[in-house]
Amino acid sequence: VQLQASGGGLVHAGGSLRLSCAASGGVFSINVMAWYRQAPGKQRELVASISSGGGTNYADSVTGRFTISRDNAKNTVDLQMNSLKPEDTAVYSCNLVEFRGGFGNYAYWGQGTQVTVSS
């Protein structure tokens, strides 16, 4: 499985950006797709996740501002980021975890994309 991320860039505080990630290579149907971010000098943190069943989870810091969505038919996940703040500046990476039952769980990462929010 390969993950290809797109989007990101430079935006002023209060602006919006949309990140997209496409998975290819035969994705197992039961999975969770997510976006993580890592700012300089900080640990990587979960931003948002969405299961193949549609359940979502958000970091407290982005709740109400970011929206994660997915298209199961296309194996894509998007992250709509609104009301961006300078503290949202980070490298954002998409993640896919497959749950294959007795065959175990498999995790994949896409390349990171830089999001920079200027004050």
Disulfide bonds with the S-S distance in Angstrom:
Cys21-Cys94 2.08
